[in-house]
Amino acid sequence: MEIIFSITQEADGGFVGECLSHDIFTQGDTWEQLRSNVQEATSAFFFDAPKPSAIRLHLVRDELLSFA
């Protein structure tokens, strides 16, 4: 089983991760911290159930261009 996290970058530079299939949310100030926090949050969520074999991080970039 693979689970997918949608990752967005906040205006302050930090990252927020939301699992698309389970109620798992986490954040990190850096990409490395986010990766660690995603693994920790996923492990805690599945503490009494079979853990996923993989975690996919999907970075979503939303950019607004002004068009005059």
N, C-alpha and C positions, 0 to 999 in steps of 0.2 A: 504494500500500500504506500502510495506517495501522497503527501499533502502539499498544498501550495499556499504560500503567503503572498499577499499583495503588499508591496512595500512602496511607501511614498516618502519623499523628502520634505521636511518641514522648512518653513522660511528661515528658521534659525540654523539650519544645516543638519539637524538631527533627522533620524529616520523612525517611521512608525510601521509596524508590521501587523497585518490582520490575516488570520487564516481564513480561507474561503470556504472550508468545509466543517470547521469546528469553532467553538467559541474560545479562540486563543488570540490574545492581543499582547503586544509588547513593543518596546521602543529602545533606541540606543542613540547616543550622541555621535557615534562613528559607525561606519559599516561593520567593522570588526566587532564592536560592542553589540550591535544589532544581531549579528550572526550568532554570537554566544548567547544572547538573551532569547533568541528564537529556539535554540536547542534546549535551553534550560526550561522555558515555558512549555515546550512540547513534551519534554520528559515529565514534567510535573502533571500535565494534563492527562497523560497516558500512564500514570504511575501504577495503576492496577489493571491495565489492559495491554494487549500487544501494541508495541510501538511501531510507527510507520518505518518503512525501509529507507525512505528518502524524504527530504524536505526541499521543496523548490522555492526559491525566492524570486519573485517576479517584480522587478523595479518598474513602477509606473511613473512616467514623467509627463507632467502636465505643463505646457508652456503656452502663454498667451502672447500673440504678436499683435501689435497695434497696426491697423490698416486704415490709412486715411485717404 
